[in-house]
Amino acid sequence: MSGYGYRLFTFSVFRGMKLTPMKFEECDSEHYRDITVRLLNELTIPVVGDPPAKPDEPISAELEAVRGKPAIRVEKIEVIDNTIRAIIWVGKVGSHEKAMSHDGSLEEIDISDRAAINEYRVIFAFPERGTTGVLAVESIRRSCPVTPLVKWLRYKSREEAHKKAKENGATPAWWRPKVYALADELRLAEMIEAGHARRLVLVKKAVNPGRTRDEREYEIRAPLKAQGKVAQVASLVRRWAAQAREDDGSQVASNAEAARQLAAIVSSEIKDLDLDDGWVELSDPDDQVKRVNPSLFNDVFTYKLADDIPPVTPTFYNGVRTTALRLQDSAKLAIDWPVE
């Protein structure tokens, strides 16, 4: 997995808990782009933990209540044409115990009650008219903080509406963003059909004396060469990707179910085996070997930028723009990305 990259999402916005997405340009008297900028500015004041369920509930400041929870702060918000670009600092409280100097010469500092935060770049891109935009979030060593960002944007909108209601007795709307992983089914299918899929791996796990299933009883590795089987695997992976897109990139089919589906492609003789896990082993264009199954799409759809050195913002934006433009037709999007 590359050190620095990005993930792409489509996003829509809903009025409160309604199920029909709003046109961005018709969020009452404002464009949702302007609402997003205002909410991001609210998040320049750091927030820690999960948002309360209701806007009138207090936000807990107790260490034990927020330990292991995300901390987030926004800075450097820019609006360029139809895009919003920002830096967000994100980490988890108590994720590290001490900080040590690079050469070990200084006394270690206890940071167990703090969040060690990293800088992530974020881009919102809006169509001229419509209900679907693109959100790009930087990924650093498999961490991509889209979930806390969306949760806090949602909460800040509810909080804003609650404050207005208390001030003048009105019942203003609040806005609920929802994101979906922009799963590139066509890219994956093309890679598999072009021979980038090396093999199918099927695993049966064993229960060790500690009653955990972290050892393998057996493993089946089946080379993927027959054209008919390649086409079947490509079709199956498209279905997994579609499920991931509809469920915010999270797992829908279980790993065991995926293993049975792959086993049926390998041979009718093993389709009924009791399996726990299975995946397609794929060599991607970056010469990295990746595993593809319903629980691993976050890795598959992380686009690499650099291994060790964080990319500069123009490099990040141009990478996002290039990938998004390539995916727009299949995703039925029409966004005019500014040229740097």
Secondary structure in CASP SS format (residue, H / E / C, confidence):
PFRMAT SS
TARGET T0000
AUTHOR 0000-0000-0000
METHOD secondary structure of the structure
MODEL  1
M C 1.00
S C 1.00
G C 1.00
Y E 1.00
G E 1.00
Y E 1.00
R E 1.00
L E 1.00
F E 1.00
T E 1.00
F E 1.00
S E 1.00
V E 1.00
F E 1.00
R E 1.00
G C 1.00
M C 1.00
K C 1.00
L C 1.00
T C 1.00
P C 1.00
M C 1.00
K C 1.00
F H 1.00
E H 1.00
E H 1.00
C E 1.00
D C 1.00
S C 1.00
E E 1.00
H C 1.00
Y H 1.00
R H 1.00
D H 1.00
I H 1.00
T H 1.00
V H 1.00
R H 1.00
L H 1.00
L H 1.00
N H 1.00
E H 1.00
L C 1.00
T C 1.00
I C 1.00
P C 1.00
V E 1.00
V E 1.00
G C 1.00
D C 1.00
P C 1.00
P C 1.00
A C 1.00
K C 1.00
P C 1.00
D C 1.00
E C 1.00
P C 1.00
I C 1.00
S C 1.00
A C 1.00
E C 1.00
L H 1.00
E H 1.00
A H 1.00
V H 1.00
R C 1.00
G C 1.00
K C 1.00
P E 1.00
A E 1.00
I E 1.00
R E 1.00
V E 1.00
E E 1.00
K E 1.00
I E 1.00
E E 1.00
V E 1.00
I E 1.00
D C 1.00
N C 1.00
T E 1.00
I E 1.00
R E 1.00
A E 1.00
I E 1.00
I E 1.00
W E 1.00
V E 1.00
G E 1.00
K E 1.00
V E 1.00
G C 1.00
S C 1.00
H C 1.00
E C 1.00
K E 1.00
A E 1.00
M C 1.00
S C 1.00
H C 1.00
D C 1.00
G C 1.00
S C 1.00
L C 1.00
E C 1.00
E C 1.00
I E 1.00
D E 1.00
I C 1.00
S C 1.00
D C 1.00
R C 1.00
A E 1.00
A E 1.00
I E 1.00
N E 1.00
E E 1.00
Y E 1.00
R E 1.00
V E 1.00
I E 1.00
F E 1.00
A E 1.00
F C 1.00
P C 1.00
E C 1.00
R C 1.00
G C 1.00
T C 1.00
T C 1.00
G E 1.00
V E 1.00
L E 1.00
A E 1.00
V E 1.00
E E 1.00
S E 1.00
I E 1.00
R C 1.00
R C 1.00
S E 1.00
C C 1.00
P C 1.00
V H 1.00
T H 1.00
P H 1.00
L H 1.00
V H 1.00
K H 1.00
W H 1.00
L H 1.00
R H 1.00
Y H 1.00
K H 1.00
S H 1.00
R H 1.00
E H 1.00
E H 1.00
A H 1.00
H H 1.00
K H 1.00
K H 1.00
A H 1.00
K H 1.00
E H 1.00
N H 1.00
G C 1.00
A C 1.00
T C 1.00
P C 1.00
A C 1.00
W C 1.00
W E 1.00
R E 1.00
P E 1.00
K E 1.00
V E 1.00
Y E 1.00
A E 1.00
L C 1.00
A C 1.00
D C 1.00
E H 1.00
L H 1.00
R H 1.00
L H 1.00
A H 1.00
E H 1.00
M H 1.00
I H 1.00
E H 1.00
A C 1.00
G C 1.00
H C 1.00
A E 1.00
R E 1.00
R E 1.00
L E 1.00
V E 1.00
L E 1.00
V E 1.00
K E 1.00
K E 1.00
A E 1.00
V C 1.00
N C 1.00
P C 1.00
G C 1.00
R C 1.00
T C 1.00
R C 1.00
D C 1.00
E E 1.00
R E 1.00
E E 1.00
Y E 1.00
E E 1.00
I E 1.00
R E 1.00
A E 1.00
P E 1.00
L C 1.00
K C 1.00
A C 1.00
Q H 1.00
G H 1.00
K H 1.00
V H 1.00
A H 1.00
Q H 1.00
V H 1.00
A H 1.00
S H 1.00
L H 1.00
V H 1.00
R H 1.00
R H 1.00
W H 1.00
A H 1.00
A H 1.00
Q H 1.00
A H 1.00
R H 1.00
E H 1.00
D C 1.00
D C 1.00
G C 1.00
S C 1.00
Q C 1.00
V C 1.00
A C 1.00
S C 1.00
N H 1.00
A H 1.00
E H 1.00
A H 1.00
A H 1.00
R H 1.00
Q H 1.00
L H 1.00
A H 1.00
A H 1.00
I H 1.00
V H 1.00
S C 1.00
S C 1.00
E C 1.00
I C 1.00
K C 1.00
D C 1.00
L C 1.00
D C 1.00
L C 1.00
D C 1.00
D E 1.00
G E 1.00
W E 1.00
V E 1.00
E E 1.00
L E 1.00
S E 1.00
D C 1.00
P C 1.00
D C 1.00
D C 1.00
Q C 1.00
V E 1.00
K E 1.00
R E 1.00
V E 1.00
N C 1.00
P C 1.00
S C 1.00
L C 1.00
F H 1.00
N H 1.00
D H 1.00
V H 1.00
F C 1.00
T C 1.00
Y E 1.00
K E 1.00
L E 1.00
A E 1.00
D C 1.00
D C 1.00
I C 1.00
P C 1.00
P C 1.00
V C 1.00
T H 1.00
P H 1.00
T H 1.00
F H 1.00
Y H 1.00
N H 1.00
G H 1.00
V H 1.00
R H 1.00
T H 1.00
T H 1.00
A H 1.00
L H 1.00
R H 1.00
L H 1.00
Q H 1.00
D H 1.00
S H 1.00
A H 1.00
K C 1.00
L C 1.00
A C 1.00
I C 1.00
D C 1.00
W C 1.00
P C 1.00
V C 1.00
E C 1.00
END
